[in-house]
Amino acid sequence: MKKILPILFLLTLVYSCSTEPKKSDVETVTPKKEELVQTLDYEIIGKIPHSLTSFTEGLLFHKNQLFESTGSPENLPDTKSVFGIIDTVTGSINKKAELDKKYFGEGIIIINDKIYQLTYKNQIGFIYDTKTYKQIGQFSYKNKEGWGMTTDGTSIIMSDGTNILTYMDPNTLKVTKTINVTNAGYAEDYLNELEFIKGYIYANIWTKNYVVKIDINSGKVVGVLDFSSLSEEAHTKNPDADVLNGIAYDPATDRMFATGKLFPYIYVIKLK
């Protein structure tokens, strides 16, 4: 019996060692790296005067003219919901259309010789002829709110204050697809004014001093423009200035335009 016990002990030890997991059998979990978003370089190459009563909701460049659409908050009686062409000498808007006070004007786009305009909470958009600027129709959308607009030349693309971009067919005004926008893996909410530039969508983020560059295929933010210095100067020149909002692009000269609500300037920007 004394001889048997040591043998049993050795057998038990060998078994226990053989069942212990080897290093190669242990699953290695690599922590997910936080996605790095590139800060984009730019240069301010000019300034255009901007009306201190323009509560900017949309900005666009079309046929060598800078268009702006504005809103009209109740606490700012001097503001109006209009759109028109900006006088680049004085900053005033050559008004082409004005909404009834029951509507709060939002972003605009021009596509197929028509101007499309959103309203804030009415779930109604208006359509105008680009030659006469007369209203020729209207449309509805299910988004709870209308914020910014842009176009890729084929679709109407709108934001609604969430992280979702909605694509619509300009002929049927039916939704064709949506994109969920994320930044470093998180939803990028409060997408506001939009501009389509070289295959990417650039978007103001409400209350933030930066503009994001969005990959339209993945919905991921792939770059950030830090416009803090623009906002700081605007508030120094006009203490009543509100948030950064308004992006336009001239493909012929490769210039971006950026401004904000009640900003004293529209900044002319060259992306590097």
Steps between C-alpha positions, in 0.01 A plus 500: 500500500786740583643438151164565331440846661802678343401361160145634537635841603724521193216400269276773650773764457562405137125516419454838661794648308380358170155665541642847585446732198807582299591857409413429140152381604412819692297750291672836477254794497646813342334817632320695229704800406319833503460624146724800436335787316734726309505874568492673162718799417361810335586862426275805524556687175231765527195641677166614365269725705199322647180659626466505879128427461553186293424198719672263259345161429640425156778619273576392143698612196325484163600655166751739657250618757484437873152411625387507861187383681411626846271423792299725729509419874219661700747662738672679210231722343741648242557160338299359210466165326624589154736380233684698239832601351764658722643837400870427554576870551243579768410152630128565461268249334329579174178330611336260256236345727370543853298254706193576706579542870341164579797338327862500612724483193783248491749369240474534121643327192483554125459199273337454158425874472299493820564634848393281790456645849437327833306624799589430861203322661220508243620192307445701183743609231449754222608491135585807292589568138865613469419759232198672650544394866127441511374214715394216272429226752556349839578161650477323833744279690470267797808630679385678815709803410675647197850644545759503220511404133746416227510301178740265325348602168258208504328495839373745756687438825357639822582505870248513781703564815583134560795299368295385199529637147196442279527463122197592288426475130443860380239385249283288730622647832498147638770378736754281319740428787633622832853517645585471869797727572750395765810660645758266658227239537240728656196665342582851376177675594380853420604491135397837364598691185647276229723534195607236247871543413703262283300190589471574872233674706616775732269586789472761769426355844250712690658697788847368408785697344603228260392360166520125432593328175283193440576194288168443323567127455568414864336794676820549699646839582844494340612857565428806714539870424556697818336840447536619860704802391223609261240479774721685747559788258129517414401527866768762560366713214136431586422383856151403382636252246355152535638163388713405202274395211519528124731327249528556126749388236612634163648209300640731232737671744511225764389742770283434802283765663405481868300724730264490797176640630537879539872474415660821366691309231480220250846343497660394173701185564750290311529140612854368506 
